[in-house]
Amino acid sequence: MTINFSNALGVHEQALLLRDQRSTILASNIANTDTPGYKARDFDFASVLRDRMGMGAEEGLAGSGSAPRLALQTSSAGHIRNDISTFSDDDLLYRSPAQPSLDGNTVDEQLENAAFARNALEHQASFQFLNGKFTGLIKALRGE
């Protein structure tokens, strides 16, 4: 009997990867707080995760019938792939500033720091869920 890691790990693997990518985006926003004309970017985590998992908005993430999207079969290296590591620029949105600055920068440092801290906590939670899944798999393999 083979183990299908996509089914065994569920949404947590993709969530961890997306949280990592989001922390990079938020860190870039924070680093460019004083850059004139810089436009803060972010993405809607829930909708991107739903898209990556191949679920519609009505299915949600917690449903028991939520299966990951099947991989595309390609016959050429130039074909489009649909794997989780591909994060398109279309997924990134511009933040609307609460108070626009005179130099055109849209970064709100306090908002970005709060978003970064929350993302870090959620990243840790995803990691702990994923670790728990691996612990369960190891116990199952050992027959415990």
Secondary structure as GFF3:
##gff-version 3
##sequence-region A 1 144
A	DSSP	alpha_helix	5	9	.	.	.	ID=ss1
A	DSSP	alpha_helix	12	31	.	.	.	ID=ss2
A	DSSP	beta_strand	41	42	.	.	.	ID=ss3
A	DSSP	alpha_helix	45	53	.	.	.	ID=ss4
A	DSSP	three_ten_helix	89	91	.	.	.	ID=ss5
A	DSSP	beta_strand	93	94	.	.	.	ID=ss6
A	DSSP	alpha_helix	109	142	.	.	.	ID=ss7
###
